[in-house]
């Protein structure tokens, strides 16, 4: 079955970087894009950006431009999201999702906690 | 670009029907038939319930239906069941040079 499995929880200090992985299985990885969506504690969903697994093209949400980088490794069907210069308000669960003008399925989520 | 507008909460009794609205603008909901809806239970990842305004993925109950009129999309759940209690989010796209996704603020559905 189509599945996305993400890396484990992270605790980072303010100013540091975090890189979350998302391993896809059950479909042709390069036929879809991958989006990243985050959810701060008790808050709603926020789209962070998208990467084409076919050619690596990216589209980042304006508020994260300059701090986020999304990449893929087609040899392992894995997508990565790196967020730099972390702040306390980056504390959230980060999800990857296969995208085709909608998001399905979603990974299980990765909790990133930013705390000094 | 602001998030799409959803009611913070809705409620209904088992067996009843409820509708959750998702209001955008002529630049997002009104421009594209790309509204999707997601169900999220506490501590779980979101699950796709409706895509392209009114299409249901395989495995999703036909009690869930979607529609759109102008700049407002709607999710209707008929025959409410206890397991439908969850948060629901709408999503649409906007943009010309870039094509960005935007979520609604979410609606908490309580089954009384």
HADDOCK unambig.tbl for C-alpha pairs under 7 A between the chains (distance, minus, plus):
assign (segid A and resid 44 and name CA) (segid B and resid 105 and name CA) 5.53 0.50 0.50
assign (segid A and resid 44 and name CA) (segid B and resid 106 and name CA) 6.07 0.50 0.50
assign (segid A and resid 45 and name CA) (segid B and resid 103 and name CA) 6.31 0.50 0.50
assign (segid A and resid 46 and name CA) (segid B and resid 103 and name CA) 6.57 0.50 0.50
assign (segid A and resid 47 and name CA) (segid B and resid 101 and name CA) 6.25 0.50 0.50
assign (segid A and resid 47 and name CA) (segid B and resid 102 and name CA) 6.40 0.50 0.50
assign (segid A and resid 59 and name CA) (segid B and resid 98 and name CA) 6.97 0.50 0.50
assign (segid A and resid 61 and name CA) (segid B and resid 100 and name CA) 6.98 0.50 0.50
assign (segid A and resid 101 and name CA) (segid B and resid 34 and name CA) 6.53 0.50 0.50
assign (segid A and resid 102 and name CA) (segid B and resid 36 and name CA) 6.25 0.50 0.50
assign (segid A and resid 102 and name CA) (segid B and resid 51 and name CA) 6.32 0.50 0.50
assign (segid A and resid 103 and name CA) (segid B and resid 48 and name CA) 6.77 0.50 0.50
assign (segid A and resid 104 and name CA) (segid B and resid 48 and name CA) 6.03 0.50 0.50
assign (segid A and resid 106 and name CA) (segid B and resid 45 and name CA) 6.50 0.50 0.50
assign (segid A and resid 106 and name CA) (segid B and resid 46 and name CA) 6.82 0.50 0.50
assign (segid A and resid 108 and name CA) (segid B and resid 45 and name CA) 5.72 0.50 0.50
assign (segid A and resid 109 and name CA) (segid B and resid 45 and name CA) 6.63 0.50 0.50
